[in-house]
């Protein structure tokens, strides 16, 4: 999809006040304290270590940093991470 088409789609979604995570496939993160993280709309795991997990998304990788990080479960579309989350970085 071209940049112009992406902009038109995003503008339409914004104008109609539709959920971006569903229609554009954007990642949706839910954080519970600093010990749980749920990610919807991921595209896979790029790196997995106890100190850092890197997850691929449509808008670029997301790096979760912390201690004792484990992927508790994951499916094709979502995952649940446990451990002490210290930082969440969005790479562009």
Secondary structure as GFF3:
##gff-version 3
##sequence-region A 1 92
A	DSSP	alpha_helix	3	15	.	.	.	ID=ss1
A	DSSP	alpha_helix	20	23	.	.	.	ID=ss2
A	DSSP	beta_strand	28	32	.	.	.	ID=ss3
A	DSSP	beta_strand	36	40	.	.	.	ID=ss4
A	DSSP	beta_strand	44	49	.	.	.	ID=ss5
A	DSSP	beta_strand	52	56	.	.	.	ID=ss6
A	DSSP	beta_strand	62	74	.	.	.	ID=ss7
A	DSSP	beta_strand	78	90	.	.	.	ID=ss8
###
